[in-house]
Amino acid sequence: MGEILTVLDIETVSFNKTLRGYSPEEVEEFLEKVGESMQAYSEKVKGLETRLAHTEDQLKEYQEIKTSLQDALVLAQKSAEERVSNAENKAEVILAEAEAKGHKIIMDAKEQADSYKRDIERLRQVRYQFIAEFKGLISKFGSMLNALETPQATEEQREKKTEENFEEQVR
C-alpha cells in the first residue's frame, strides 16, 4: 500500500488532458466532494483518536484504582485474619487460665473437704474415748456404791477400794 492521501493531496491533484477524457468540471466537482469527505473522515479520525487516548488514560487510571483496591482488599483480609488469629489465641489463653483457676478451686475444695473429714473423724474418736472413759467412771462409781452397801465389808476395805478407784481415776 502506498502513501496515505491527505485532503490537500486530493485538492491539488492535476491530471493530463486528453482528447476523449472525462469532463474536467465533473472531475473537479467529484474531487471536491472526495476532499470534503476526506476532511470529514480526517476530523472524525482525529476526534476518535483523541477520544481513544482519553479512554486509554481512563482505562489506565481504572486499572491503577483496581490494583489499589485489590491491594487494599488483600491488606484488609490479612488484617482480618490476624485479628481472628489474635482473638483465637487470646480466647485459648483465657480458656486455659479459666481451666487452671477452675482446677485450683476444685483442688482447694477437695482439700477443704478432706480437712473437714479428718476433723470429723478426730471428733468421733474423741467422742468415743469420752464415752468409754465416762462408762468406766460410772462403772467405778457403781462398784464403789455397791461396796458401800455390802455390810460385810469393813471400813478399812472400803477405804482401800475408794483410794484404789481414786488413783485409777487420776491416772
C-alpha positions in Angstrom: 0.0 0.0 0.0 1.3 3.4 -0.9 1.2 6.7 0.9 -2.0 7.8 2.5 -3.6 10.6 0.7 -4.4 13.8 2.5 -7.2 16.3 1.8 -4.6 18.7 0.3 -3.3 15.9 -2.0 -6.8 15.4 -3.3 -7.5 19.1 -3.8 -4.2 19.8 -5.6 -4.1 16.8 -7.8 -4.0 17.6 -11.5 -4.5 15.3 -14.5 -3.2 15.5 -18.0 -5.7 16.5 -20.6 -6.6 14.1 -23.3 -9.0 14.4 -26.2 -11.6 12.0 -25.2 -11.3 12.1 -21.4 -13.6 12.8 -18.6 -15.3 16.1 -18.2 -13.0 18.4 -16.2 -15.8 20.0 -14.3 -17.3 16.7 -13.2 -13.8 15.5 -12.2 -13.2 18.8 -10.3 -16.6 18.6 -8.6 -16.0 14.9 -7.7 -12.6 15.7 -6.3 -14.0 18.5 -4.2 -16.6 16.0 -2.8 -13.9 13.4 -2.1 -11.7 16.1 -0.5 -14.6 17.2 1.7 -15.4 13.6 2.6 -11.7 13.0 3.4 -11.7 16.2 5.5 -14.7 15.0 7.4 -13.2 11.5 7.9 -9.9 13.0 8.9 -11.6 15.2 11.5 -13.7 12.2 12.7 -10.5 10.1 12.9 -8.7 12.8 14.9 -11.8 13.0 17.2 -11.8 9.3 17.6 -8.0 9.2 18.3 -8.5 11.9 20.9 -11.3 10.0 22.4 -9.3 6.8 22.3 -6.4 8.4 24.0 -8.7 9.8 26.7 -10.3 6.4 27.1 -6.9 4.7 27.3 -6.0 7.2 30.0 -9.2 6.4 31.9 -8.5 2.7 31.5 -5.0 3.1 32.9 -6.5 5.1 35.8 -9.1 2.5 36.4 -6.5 -0.2 36.3 -4.5 1.6 38.9 -7.6 2.0 41.0 -8.3 -1.7 40.5 -4.8 -2.6 41.6 -5.0 -0.2 44.6 -8.4 -1.7 45.6 -7.0 -5.3 45.2 -4.0 -4.4 47.4 -6.3 -2.8 50.0 -8.6 -5.8 49.9 -5.6 -8.2 50.4 -4.3 -6.0 53.2 -7.8 -5.9 54.8 -8.1 -9.6 54.5 -4.7 -10.2 56.1 -5.6 -7.7 58.9 -8.9 -9.5 59.5 -7.1 -12.9 59.5 -4.6 -11.5 62.0 -7.4 -10.2 64.2 -9.2 -13.5 64.1 -5.9 -15.3 64.9 -5.1 -13.0 67.7 -8.7 -13.3 69.1 -8.5 -17.1 68.9 -5.1 -17.1 70.7 -6.4 -14.7 73.3 -9.5 -17.0 73.8 -7.3 -20.0 74.2 -5.2 -18.2 76.8 -8.3 -17.1 78.7 -9.8 -20.6 78.5 -6.5 -22.1 79.8 -6.4 -19.6 82.6 -10.1 -20.3 83.4 -9.4 -24.1 83.4 -6.4 -23.6 85.7 -8.4 -21.5 88.1 -11.3 -24.0 88.0 -8.9 -26.8 88.7 -7.3 -24.9 91.6 -10.8 -24.2 93.0 -11.7 -27.9 92.8 -8.4 -28.9 94.4 -8.9 -26.4 97.2 -12.4 -27.6 97.7 -11.2 -31.2 97.9 -8.5 -30.3 100.4 -11.1 -28.4 102.5 -13.4 -31.4 102.3 -10.6 -33.8 103.3 -9.7 -31.5 106.2 -13.4 -31.5 107.3 -13.5 -35.3 107.1 -10.3 -35.6 109.2 -11.7 -33.1 111.8 -15.0 -35.1 111.9 -13.1 -38.4 112.4 -10.9 -36.9 115.1 -14.0 -35.6 116.9 -15.6 -39.1 116.6 -12.5 -40.6 118.2 -12.6 -38.0 121.0 -16.4 -38.7 121.5 -15.8 -42.5 121.6 -12.9 -42.1 124.0 -15.0 -39.7 126.2 -17.9 -42.2 126.2 -15.6 -45.1 127.1 -14.0 -43.1 129.9 -17.4 -41.9 131.1 -18.7 -45.5 131.1 -15.6 -46.6 133.1 -16.1 -43.8 135.6 -19.8 -44.7 136.0 -18.8 -48.4 136.4 -16.2 -47.4 139.1 -18.7 -45.3 141.0 -21.2 -48.2 140.8 -18.6 -50.5 142.2 -17.9 -48.0 145.0 -21.6 -47.7 145.7 -22.0 -51.5 145.8 -19.1 -51.8 148.2 -20.7 -49.2 150.5 -23.9 -51.1 150.5 -22.4 -54.5 151.4 -22.4 -55.0 155.2 -19.6 -57.5 155.3 -17.0 -55.1 154.1 -15.2 -53.4 156.7 -14.5 -49.8 156.8 -10.9 -50.4 156.1 -11.6 -52.4 152.9 -14.0 -49.7 151.7 -11.4 -47.0 152.2 -8.8 -49.1 150.4 -11.1 -49.6 147.4 -12.0 -46.0 147.4 -8.4 -45.0 147.3 -7.6 -47.5 144.5 -10.5 -46.3 142.5 -9.5 -42.7 143.0 -5.9 -43.5 142.0 -7.1 -45.2 138.8 -9.3 -42.3 138.0 -6.4 -39.9 138.4 -4.2 -41.9 136.1 
